[in-house]
């Protein structure tokens, strides 16, 4: 890649999540040698948001619009990495990916839209390989803690036991935070598209829909509450499992089958033991079916106090062919949909710009683990309030 004007451009910086990303980069990297810029449709709004969020006045502002391909191309050509929070991505993301692919520019997003991600694999994989662009989807709560949680668990299993875990269970132990308005909007867009393309419903059900050419063993459905006596708890369906499991299986494929061709993975939410746990599991399933209670609209979100008081804690239970078990955990110190997500995507962009050699990770359509792996885990632990640890072996 030729020398670029910026390391990172934050596109969508005037939106709810985008301004949190800008605020985090200013706080974490202001005064460092990181060259970054804010981008959006309106220069006036960019200036106003910059002042509102305490962004240094000398941070450049770039005007770009998803309806203006020339502006997207110009923006992509100026930066090593383009970070975009402008969704739903199936509505506003394709031309951004195209611009980055053509320019050889790395890209990170917050996508939880598997049908559109399948489109990008089909339409841009070859071109990204040719240009060197690393297009990395799902760099927020879906799916960084889960994708990297499995990656970390497998790495520690290999260190401890000399073998990978063909069976891993992701279990949300605790979580507090509101639905993302973008998540709700993406779901509605996906359902609208499925009404016109019925095959999309099959893609949504298929855990291997992001691994073209490979289909592994039958996976657990996770559609109903179950009692997991070995964990001492009932488990409820986890609403993000549909996208996270697909990303984890794509990571396994991109890592050359490092988890094994027989790898089985599912995600659920622990609700506690006994009758109380069983009833709570039923309640979680009912809430999932309603997409939460009054989720915010795109551009809206929780108060600062709500973000600060949010958290999540996920365990990964891995079992080896030799009968050994490892339990690892990933936890975050802010609400998952906004406070922690804004930090995760920011660190993903900086990681790509600073830490990931193109000779080791060439161009293509990626998930977080094969693109950034332990380098991103290190940044998240050092800077973004995440913990990764082995709880038992």
ZAMARGU-4260 file (C-alpha; in steps of 0.2 Angstrom, whole numbers, plus 5000, padded with zeros to 4 digits):
<rodrens>
0) 5000/5000/5000 | 5007/5017/4995 | 5008/5030/5009 | 4991/5036/5015 | 4986/5053/5023
5) 4977/5044/5037 | 4978/5028/5047 | 4960/5027/5051 | 4944/5036/5045 | 4928/5035/5055
10) 4914/5035/5043 | 4897/5039/5051 | 4905/5049/5064 | 4889/5060/5066 | 4878/5045/5071
15) 4875/5038/5088 | 4888/5024/5088 | 4900/5034/5076 | 4902/5048/5088 | 4906/5036/5102
20) 4920/5029/5091 | 4927/5046/5088 | 4926/5050/5107 | 4935/5034/5111 | 4949/5037/5098
25) 4952/5055/5104 | 4953/5049/5122 | 4964/5034/5119 | 4975/5040/5104 | 4974/5059/5105
30) 4991/5066/5106 | 4999/5050/5099 | 5005/5048/5081 | 4989/5040/5075 | 4983/5050/5060
35) 4964/5049/5059 | 4949/5059/5053 | 4930/5060/5055 | 4919/5057/5040 | 4900/5060/5036
40) 4888/5068/5025 | 4889/5086/5032 | 4904/5096/5036 | 4893/5107/5048 | 4887/5091/5057
45) 4905/5085/5058 | 4911/5101/5066 | 4896/5101/5078 | 4899/5083/5084 | 4917/5086/5085
50) 4914/5100/5098 | 4900/5091/5107 | 4912/5075/5109 | 4927/5085/5114 | 4937/5080/5098
55) 4953/5090/5095 | 4949/5104/5083 | 4963/5099/5072 | 4956/5082/5068 | 4952/5083/5049
60) 4934/5081/5043 | 4930/5072/5027 | 4913/5074/5018 | 4907/5058/5010 | 4890/5051/5006
65) 4884/5033/5003 | 4874/5040/4988 | 4890/5048/4980 | 4902/5034/4974 | 4915/5047/4969
70) 4916/5053/4987 | 4917/5035/4994 | 4931/5032/4982 | 4940/5048/4987 | 4938/5044/5005
75) 4944/5026/5004 | 4960/5031/4994 | 4965/5043/5008 | 4966/5030/5023 | 4974/5014/5027
80) 4958/5008/5036 | 4940/5014/5034 | 4929/5011/5049 | 4911/5012/5045 | 4896/5013/5057
85) 4884/5017/5043 | 4871/5003/5043 | 4861/4994/5039 | 4875/4988/5028 | 4864/4979/5016
90) 4857/4996/5012 | 4873/5007/5014 | 4888/4996/5014 | 4890/4988/4997 | 4897/5003/4988
95) 4909/5007/5003 | 4916/4989/5002 | 4918/4991/4983 | 4927/5007/4986 | 4939/5000/4999
100) 4942/4984/4988 | 4946/4994/4973 | 4958/5006/4983 | 4966/4991/4992 | 4960/4999/5009
105) 4957/4989/5024 | 4939/4990/5031 | 4930/4986/5047 | 4911/4987/5051 | 4898/4982/5064
110) 4889/4970/5053 | 4877/4957/5060 | 4868/4954/5043 | 4874/4937/5037 | 4864/4937/5020
115) 4874/4953/5015 | 4890/4946/5022 | 4887/4931/5011 | 4885/4943/4996 | 4902/4951/5000
120) 4911/4935/5000 | 4903/4930/4983 | 4906/4947/4975 | 4922/4954/4983 | 4933/4940/4989
125) 4943/4938/4973 | 4945/4957/4970 | 4950/4960/4988 | 4963/4946/4986 | 4970/4955/4971
130) 4970/4972/4978 | 4976/4967/4996 | 4961/4975/5005 | 4957/4966/5021 | 4938/4968/5023
135) 4933/4963/5041 | 4915/4961/5046 | 4907/4960/5063 | 4920/4970/5074 | 4908/4975/5088
140) 4898/4964/5101 | 4893/4954/5086 | 4905/4945/5085 | 4922/4950/5093 | 4919/4943/5111
145) 4913/4927/5103 | 4924/4924/5088 | 4940/4929/5098 | 4933/4919/5114 | 4933/4903/5104
150) 4950/4908/5096 | 4957/4911/5113 | 4950/4895/5120 | 4957/4884/5106 | 4974/4892/5108
155) 4974/4889/5127 | 4968/4871/5124 | 4982/4868/5112 | 4994/4875/5125 | 4987/4865/5139
160) 4982/4849/5131 | 4991/4848/5114 | 4975/4847/5105 | 4960/4857/5100 | 4942/4856/5106
165) 4930/4849/5093 | 4916/4854/5105 | 4914/4872/5112 | 4899/4880/5120 | 4898/4899/5121
170) 4887/4903/5136 | 4883/4921/5141 | 4884/4921/5160 | 4879/4939/5163 | 4874/4954/5152
175) 4866/4971/5155 | 4863/4983/5140 | 4850/4988/5128 | 4847/4982/5110 | 4856/4992/5097
180) 4844/5002/5086 | 4855/4997/5071 | 4853/4978/5076 | 4834/4980/5076 | 4835/4990/5059
185) 4846/4977/5051 | 4834/4963/5057 | 4820/4972/5049 | 4829/4975/5033 | 4834/4956/5032
190) 4816/4951/5034 | 4811/4962/5020 | 4824/4955/5009 | 4819/4938/5013 | 4801/4941/5008
195) 4808/4944/4990 | 4822/4931/4991 | 4815/4916/5001 | 4832/4907/5000 | 4839/4920/5012
200) 4829/4911/5026 | 4839/4895/5022 | 4855/4905/5024 | 4849/4912/5040 | 4846/4894/5047
205) 4862/4887/5040 | 4877/4889/5052 | 4889/4886/5037 | 4881/4899/5026 | 4897/4910/5027
210) 4909/4895/5022 | 4905/4892/5004 | 4911/4875/4999 | 4912/4868/5016 | 4898/4860/5027
215) 4903/4853/5044 | 4893/4841/5056 | 4876/4844/5062 | 4875/4859/5074 | 4864/4861/5090
220) 4849/4872/5086 | 4848/4882/5102 | 4830/4886/5099 | 4823/4880/5116 | 4828/4881/5134
225) 4839/4867/5140 | 4845/4861/5157 | 4864/4859/5157 | 4868/4849/5173 | 4886/4850/5170
230) 4886/4869/5171 | 4873/4869/5185 | 4861/4880/5175 | 4847/4881/5163 | 4851/4889/5146
235) 4840/4900/5135 | 4842/4904/5117 | 4854/4918/5114 | 4848/4931/5101 | 4865/4935/5093
240) 4869/4916/5091 | 4863/4916/5073 | 4876/4928/5067 | 4890/4924/5079 | 4890/4905/5076
245) 4892/4909/5057 | 4906/4920/5060 | 4915/4907/5071 | 4913/4894/5058 | 4920/4905/5045
250) 4935/4909/5056 | 4938/4890/5057 | 4938/4889/5038 | 4949/4904/5036 | 4961/4897/5049
255) 4963/4881/5039 | 4951/4871/5050 | 4962/4874/5065 | 4947/4869/5076 | 4944/4853/5066
260) 4932/4848/5052 | 4921/4840/5065 | 4920/4857/5075 | 4903/4859/5084 | 4899/4876/5092
265) 4883/4884/5099 | 4878/4899/5110 | 4865/4901/5124 | 4862/4912/5139 | 4864/4904/5157
270) 4848/4908/5167 | 4852/4898/5183 | 4847/4882/5191 | 4830/4874/5196 | 4813/4880/5193
275) 4818/4898/5194 | 4831/4896/5180 | 4819/4886/5169 | 4806/4900/5171 | 4819/4914/5167
280) 4825/4904/5152 | 4807/4904/5145 | 4806/4923/5148 | 4822/4926/5139 | 4815/4916/5124
285) 4800/4927/5124 | 4810/4943/5124 | 4820/4937/5110 | 4805/4933/5100 | 4800/4952/5102
290) 4817/4959/5098 | 4818/4966/5115 | 4806/4979/5123 | 4805/4995/5112 | 4823/4994/5105
295) 4830/5011/5100 | 4829/5018/5083 | 4845/5020/5072 | 4853/5035/5079 | 4846/5033/5096
300) 4854/5024/5111 | 4856/5023/5130 | 4862/5037/5141 | 4880/5039/5146 | 4875/5032/5163
305) 4867/5017/5156 | 4882/5013/5145 | 4894/5015/5160 | 4883/5003/5170 | 4882/4990/5157
310) 4893/4974/5156 | 4894/4957/5149 | 4902/4941/5154 | 4904/4925/5142 | 4911/4908/5146
315) 4918/4896/5133 | 4917/4878/5138 | 4929/4867/5127 | 4930/4848/5127 | 4944/4839/5119
320) 4944/4822/5111 | 4954/4815/5126 | 4941/4820/5138 | 4949/4835/5145 | 4939/4852/5148
325) 4944/4870/5147 | 4934/4885/5153 | 4939/4902/5147 | 4929/4919/5149 | 4928/4935/5140
330) 4920/4950/5149 | 4917/4968/5145 | 4916/4984/5156 | 4903/4993/5146 | 4886/4990/5139
335) 4888/4978/5124 | 4878/4986/5110 | 4886/5004/5112 | 4900/5007/5125 | 4910/4992/5122
340) 4906/4990/5104 | 4913/5007/5100 | 4929/5003/5108 | 4930/4986/5100 | 4928/4992/5082
345) 4940/5007/5086 | 4954/4995/5092 | 4950/4983/5077 | 4954/4998/5065 | 4970/5003/5074
350) 4975/4985/5075 | 4974/4983/5056 | 4983/4999/5053 | 4997/4996/5065 | 4999/4977/5069
355) 4994/4966/5055 | 5007/4963/5041 | 5000/4961/5024 | 5012/4947/5021 | 5004/4937/5035
360) 4986/4942/5032 | 4983/4945/5013 | 4968/4953/5005 | 4951/4945/5007 | 4934/4945/5017
365) 4938/4941/5035 | 4931/4939/5052 | 4940/4946/5067 | 4949/4931/5073 | 4959/4926/5057
370) 4962/4944/5053 | 4969/4950/5069 | 4969/4936/5082 | 4980/4938/5097 | 4985/4956/5092
375) 4968/4962/5094 | 4965/4952/5110 | 4981/4961/5117 | 4974/4978/5112 | 4957/4975/5119
380) 4964/4969/5135 | 4976/4984/5136 | 4965/4998/5130 | 4946/4993/5129 | 4941/4986/5146
385) 4940/4968/5140 | 4947/4953/5149 | 4951/4936/5142 | 4956/4923/5155 | 4957/4904/5158
390) 4945/4900/5172 | 4949/4881/5173 | 4958/4867/5165
</rodrens>
